[in-house]
């Protein structure tokens, strides 16, 4: 049977994002998050999870492509005007 890691607490995600804004290594961020997770009685996130969150935060905002916006409009996730906003460059990042 496959084992999956538990979902990371939003409190820990916020901590990772806050620490990623500093000039700390991913390993140091993982250690500090692990200490807080243990203190709060939460499952400690894996190094890979922390690494991914740090990389996403440090990469900055990601703007959706026209194809993603069109797909969202097709599935009624976004209003039809979102295509025009994306073409004009005024669509906010994800």
N, C-alpha and C positions, 0 to 999 in steps of 0.2 A: 504494500500500500504506500502511496506517495505521501510524504510529509511536506507541508507548506509552512513557511514562517508566519507567525501571527501578524496581524495588521499593526503597524506602528502607531502609537498614541499621537494625537494632534499636538499634545504638549511637548513630546519629544521632537516632532517635526519642527515645531517653532524654535526649539532650542538648537537644533542642527542648523536651521537657517540663520539664527542669530550668531552662532559661532562661526558659520561659513563666511560671514562678513568680516571676520578678523583674519589675520595672517597665521592661522593655525593649520597644521597638517591634518589630513583626513584621519590619521591614526589617533592624533590627540583629541580631535572632536569626538571620535568613537569612544575613547576612554571617558571623557567628561560626560557624554550622554549615557554611557553605561552606568556611571556612578549615580546620576540623577534617576535613571530608570530603576535601579536597585532601591534607592531611597524611597521612591514613590510606589514600590511594589509592582512595577510593570516589567514586561518581558524586555530584555535588552535587544535592540535591533542588531542585525548582523553587520559586519564591516561592509559588505557589498551594498546593503541598503543605505548605510550612512554615506558611502562613497558616491552612490547615485544621487542622493539628495544634495550633497555638497556640490557635485558637478552641475546639477540643474540650477542651483541657486547662483553659482558663480558664472554660469553661462549667460545669465540675464534673461529678460523676457523673450518669449518666443512668439512670433506673429504667425497666425495661421496662413496657409497657402490658399490660393483661390479655389483649388480642388476641395480642400477641407471645408471652406466656407460654403461652397456649392452643395456639398454632401450634407452639411448641417441644415441648409435651407431645404433640401429635398426631404429630409427626415423631420422637418419642422422644429429643429432645435434652435435655429436662429430665424429672424424675420427675413423676408425677401430683400429688404433694404441692405442687409449685411453684405451682399455681393457688391453693391455700389460703394459701401463704406470701405470694403477691402480694396477695390480698384482705386479709390481716392486716397488710400493710405491712412484713413482715419479710424480703422477698426482697432480696438485695444488689444494688447497681447493676452494670451491665455494665462 
